[in-house]
Amino acid sequence: VTLDLAAAVPVVANWSMTSIPRGISADQVHQLLVSIDRSTAIGRRDYAILLLLARLGLRSGEVTSLELDDIDWNVGQLSVHGKSGHRNKLPLSTEIGKAIAAYLRHGRPNSTSRRVFLRAKAPICGLRGCGVGCIVRHSLQRAGIKAPTTGAHQFRHGLATEMLRQGGSLGEIGALLGHRNPQTTTIYAKVDINALRTLAMPWPGGVK
């Protein structure tokens, strides 16, 4: 052709947030937690880590970066190191506090490291994010749970989904998960099937 038609070619569609969050269910979380052997040092550590993932929706990096000075036992609060250096203050429930205290007293190896969660074998140092992922994967396998994924992030999705199911607002979910942009939290609106039913157009013929 003699004319330049490049400007007439449409761009490729690139929709944002097209996927639906895949979160572990509350029943599976309960099954996983009761399967942990808390009579061992490693079991106490893993149980405390899984509680932080399931009850507070922490990211793997937030769990591994948690330091002893980040725990305020007097007021019951955690100071979490979020993305881009952002700190988020979260409540330290009795359940989580007891689990962490049990690990610190009867499971954590002697170390000069200020990290809360340490490796169980030499070299004794703070866990890395991949270490949390291994704990999740092995715990799911031992419990025989077929979760949506084998990663740690599914607990974050599962917590948000359960909060939404129980009537929590997107603002409350975003505050707990440490979302700085409210738009990030709106992806969880997709999992509220009951609320979405009210928005669906009636099917021709009255079929439901």
Secondary structure, 3 states (H helix, E strand, C coil): CCCCCHHHCCCCCCCCCCCCCCCCCHHHHHHHHHHCCCCCHHHHHHHHHHHHHHHHCCCHHHHHCCEHHHEECCCCEEEEECHHHCEEEEECCHHHHHHHHHHHHHCCCCCCCCECCECCCCCCCECCHHHHHHHHHHHHHHHCCCCCCCCCHHHHHHHHHHHHHCCCCHHHHHHHHCCCCHHHHHHHHHHCHHHHHCCCCCCCCCCC
